Amino acid sequence: MNGEFRILLVCTANICRSAMAEVIARAMLAGTGLPAATGSAGVRALTGCPMAPHALATLARLGLDGRAHRARPLALDLVRSADLLLTMEAGHAAVAVGLDPAAARKTFTLPEFAALATGTGQRRYRSDTAERARAIVESAAGRRGRQPGPDVRDPYGGPPEGYDTCAKTLGESLSHALGALLGPR
């Protein structure tokens, strides 16, 4: 069960929010030492679609490249293979848990997990390990309330500034979430 820690980011079409989050998370995790893999999917994705142009432009302004991204639909095998599912909306989490009810303890909205994971500690585990990251997910699940976490607003179809705002929200939430998974630096 050690090895690689797998994070799956989920939104609707997998061309904006989860696609940008995957690229941002991968950049944040690069060189950290945590053996992690990031992926993304959409609950209504059209297989093979590229990232939305405004999303690509937003990432480019951040010095990131999303041109290789291709959308893929959320499927049972993706849900089961992930150690942590971070969704953009509570409805996306419901779809993931509907595919595999056992995924409930590892499925959160991104902002929800960022809030729950911050300060969980887990000092008994060495930083930058998959074992520590899994313990953080379990601890966050135990601290969850009855209300679903907040959603990440979908910029699709809106002005370019909406994508910038979305990327900022994703970056802030991912910074907290991944910081908790990585441990003291």
N, C-alpha and C positions, 0 to 999 in steps of 0.2 A: 504493500500500500504506500510505501514511500515513493521515491522517484519523482516524477513530474507532477506539478500542481496545475490543473486545467481549469481555465476561466472561460466561460461562454457568455457573451454579451448578446442580448436579445432585444429586438424592436419589431416594428411591423413589417417593413419591406426589406430591411437589411441593406439599405442604400444611403442612409443618413446617420441616425443616432448610433446604432450599434456598430456600424461600419467605422464611423469616426472614433468611437470609444475603443474599438479594437486596435486601431492604429496608434492612438494616444497611449493606451495601456502598454502596448508592446514597446513603445519608445521609453516609457517610464520604467519598465522592468529591465530594459537592456543594461547589462553590466552590473546588475544588483547582486547576482549570486543565487537568487531564487530560481530553482529549476521549474520555470513556469511556461505554459503555452497558452496563448490567447486565441480565441476564435469568435465568430459571430454568426448569427442566423436571424431570420425573420419569421414571424408567425404567419405571414402572407407573402413571403418572398417569391419573386419570379427568378428561378434558378439562372444564374449567369449574368444578371444585370450588373452593370458597373455602378460605382458610387455616383450619387447625384453631383452634377457639375459644381453647384455652390458648396457642397461638402468638400469636394476635392480642392476647390479654391481656398476654403477656410484652412484646411490642413496645410496647404502649400504656404500660406502666410505664417504658419507656425513652424515651418521648416520640415514638414512631414509629407510623405508621399503615399497616397491611397490609390494610385492608378492600378495596382495589381488586384485590388479587391473585386470579388464577384459575389453577388448575393446567393445565399442558399437558404432553403426552408428549414425551420426548426423540425427536428425529427427525434424519435425516441432514442436512437443510438447516441445522438449528440447530448441529450439530457442526461442519459445514464453515464456517459463517459466524463462529464464535467464534475469537478470538485466544487465549483461555485458557479451559479447562474445569476448574472446581474441583468435585470430587465429594465427597460426604460419606463414601463407603465405596469401598474398592478394587473391589468388585463393580460399582459404578456406573461407574467408570473403564473396566472391562473391557467393559461394554455400549457405552459411547461409542466405544471403539477398535474394537469389533466392527462398529459401523456404518460407521466410516471408519478403517481402519488407519493412514492418514497423520496422524490426530489424536493418535497416541501421544506425540509430542514436545510437545504443548500440553495434555495431560490429566494432572492430578495430584489426589490427595486434597487438600483444603484445608489440613490441618495439614502435609502433606508439602511443598506449595508454600511455605507460610509459612516453613518451616525452610530450604528450599533457596534461596529468593530472598533471604533476609536476608543482607546482606553481599556480594552479587554485584557491587556497584560500578557498572559501566557509566558511568564518568565521562565518556566521550567523547560521551555524549548529553546534551542539555539536559534538565533535569527537566521533568516534566509533559507529555511528548510520547508519542504512540502508538508512535513508533519506539523510544524508550527502553524502553517497557513490553514490546514484542515482543522486544527484545534480552535483557531480564531473563528472559522465558519460555524463550528459547533457551538461555541460560546455565544456568538451573535444570535443564532437560532434560539438559544435558551433565553435570551434577553428580549426577544421580539414581543411586541404588544399585539393587541387584536386588530388595530387599524393598519391597513397597508401603508407602506411608505409613500412619500411624494413621487410624482411622475417627473420625467424629464420631458419638457415641452418639445413637440415635433416641429421642426422648422420647414418641413417639406411644403413646397408651394408658396412659401413666404419670401420676403426680401433677403438678400445676402446677409444683412445684419443679424437676422434670426439664426443663421448658421453659426455666426461668430458667438452669439450669446449661448447657443447650445454647446459649442465647443468649450466655452469657458465653464459652463456648468459641469460638463463631463470631466474636464481637467481637474476642477476643484474636488468633485466627488471621488474621482479615481485617485487623486493624491492622498486623500484621507483613507480610502479603502485599501489601497496598495501599501500605504505606509503602515497600516495596522498589520497587514499580512507579513510584511518584511521584518517588522520588529525594530528595536532600537538601532539607530545608525551611528 
